[in-house]
Amino acid sequence: MQVEIIKEDKNQVELKIDDVTVAEVLRVYLNEQGIDFAAWKREHPSKPVTFVIKSEGKTVKKAISEAVEAIKKDLENIEKAVKKK
């Protein structure tokens, strides 16, 4: 997976991500955290996703970090549940 930072400000980040699944999962977790705006778009299926994140309350880097940690925690819980069965 490749991620490229296109634009970076304190309250806004624009990324290019080559995996639509990662972009969608990240979008869901960011929106659950109450981020002001998190969305992605793709011009064509053969092109990478453009992902835009905006936040007024906390820095975007912190919001992304928290979302990634929440994703990791949920994946660990799923892994434990699957191993029990």
C-alpha positions in Angstrom: 0.0 0.0 0.0 1.3 3.4 -0.9 0.2 6.7 0.7 1.2 10.1 -0.6 0.6 13.4 1.1 -0.7 15.9 -1.4 -1.5 18.8 0.9 -1.0 19.2 4.6 -2.1 22.0 6.9 -2.8 22.0 10.6 -6.5 21.3 10.1 -6.6 19.6 6.7 -4.7 16.8 5.0 -5.2 15.5 1.5 -3.7 12.1 0.7 -3.5 9.7 -2.2 -4.1 6.1 -1.2 -3.9 3.2 -3.6 -6.2 0.9 -1.6 -9.9 1.8 -1.5 -10.6 -0.6 1.3 -8.1 1.1 3.6 -9.5 4.5 2.7 -13.1 3.4 3.5 -12.2 1.8 6.8 -10.2 4.9 7.8 -13.1 7.2 6.7 -15.6 5.3 8.9 -13.4 5.4 12.0 -12.6 9.1 11.5 -16.2 10.0 11.2 -17.1 7.9 14.3 -14.5 10.0 16.2 -16.4 13.1 15.3 -13.9 14.5 12.9 -15.4 17.5 10.9 -14.9 16.0 7.5 -13.4 12.7 6.1 -14.2 11.5 2.6 -12.5 10.0 -0.4 -13.1 10.0 -4.1 -11.7 8.2 -7.1 -11.7 9.5 -10.7 -11.4 6.0 -12.2 -11.0 2.4 -10.8 -7.4 2.3 -12.1 -6.4 5.4 -10.3 -5.6 5.9 -6.6 -8.1 7.3 -4.1 -7.9 11.0 -3.1 -8.7 11.2 0.6 -9.5 14.5 2.4 -9.6 15.0 6.1 -10.6 18.2 7.9 -10.7 18.9 11.6 -11.1 22.1 13.7 -11.0 20.5 17.2 -7.8 18.4 17.1 -5.0 18.1 14.6 -5.6 15.8 11.7 -2.4 13.8 12.5 -3.7 13.1 16.0 -7.1 12.1 14.6 -5.5 9.7 12.1 -3.3 8.2 14.8 -6.3 7.6 17.1 -8.3 6.1 14.2 -5.5 3.7 13.3 -5.1 2.6 17.0 -8.9 2.0 17.2 -8.7 -0.1 14.0 -5.8 -2.1 15.4 -7.6 -2.8 18.6 -10.8 -3.9 16.8 -8.7 -6.2 14.6 -7.0 -7.7 17.6 -10.5 -8.4 19.2 -11.7 -10.0 16.0 -8.6 -12.2 15.9 -9.1 -13.3 19.5 -12.7 -14.1 18.8 -11.8 -16.2 15.7 -9.1 -18.1 17.6 -11.6 -19.1 20.3 -13.8 -20.9 17.8 
